Amino acid sequence: MAESCILYYITDRRQFSADEYVSRKYLLAKIREAASAGVDYIQLREKDLPVRDLESLAREAVSILHELRTENRELTPKLLINSRTDVALATGANGVHLRSDDLSTQQVRAIWSKATDNAQSENRPEPVIAVSCHTPEEVNQAAVNGADFAVFAPVFEKQGATPAGLDQLRRACRAKIPVLALGGVTLDNAQSCLRAGAAGIAGIRLFQENNIAKVVHKRRK
C-alpha cells in the first residue's frame, strides 16, 4: 500500500514566521524540495494573497516544476491552485483544489474547456480537480461530480474543528475516487490512515516542518 501512496503538499508561507520576501523565498524552496523528492501534488494555498501576487507566485512555482521535469522525466509533480481556476489557467498550473462550498467540478471543467478552445490550445490536458470534503457524504458527492480525488479532513486534528477520526475516514474511502487523509497526519500515524483505505496523505506541517525526502522515503520504502 505504501508504494502507491499519493503525497500531497499543501503550502502555507505564513508558517515560516518571516517577512513576505523571505517567506516567499522559503516557500519556493520547499516547492522545489517537494517536487524533487517525488511528491505527487502541490497545492498552492496562499488564500490571503491578492490575485496578482498569487499569480506571480504560481508562475514561479510552475517554472520550477517545468525545470525539474525537464531535468528528470521521472518526476511528475502537479501544481493545483486553491479555488482559483482563473489563476490556474493563466499560469499553466495543472488544475485546482476546490473548497466544499466552491464551484462544482462540472463548472470548472466547462470553464477550462472554454478557455482552452478560445486559446486554440490542443495540447492542454484536462485539469486535475481535487475537492475538500468533511463527511463521507461529501466524498460520495465529489465522486458523482467527477472529481479526480477528495481530500478528507480533519482526520486527527484541526484548530476549531472536531476530528472526524479513522472510522469516518474508513467510510469516506468506500467512495469510487481516491481519498487522501488530512488533518494532524504525521509520520507516526500516517500508516493508520492508509490501513483505513486512504489512497494517500496530505499536509502542511508534515512537509514544511520535515525533510521531505525522508517523508517520501518512509511512505514508499
Sequence and secondary structure as in RCSB ss.txt:
>XXXX:A:sequence
MAESCILYYITDRRQFSADEYVSRKYLLAKIREAASAGVDYIQLREKDLPVRDLESLAREAVSILHELRTENREL
TPKLLINSRTDVALATGANGVHLRSDDLSTQQVRAIWSKATDNAQSENRPEPVIAVSCHTPEEVNQAAVNGADFA
VFAPVFEKQGATPAGLDQLRRACRAKIPVLALGGVTLDNAQSCLRAGAAGIAGIRLFQENNIAKVVHKRRK
>XXXX:A:secstr
 GGG EEEEE  GGGG S HHHHHHHHHHHHHHHHHHT SEEEE  TTS HHHHHHHHHHHHHHHHHHHHH TT 
  EEEEES HHHHHHHT SEEEE TTS  HHHHHHHHHHHHHHTT SS    EEEEEESSHHHHHHHHHHT SEE
EE  SS BTTB   HHHHHHHHTTSSS EEE SS  TTTHHHHHHTT SEEEESHHHHTS HHHHHHHHH 
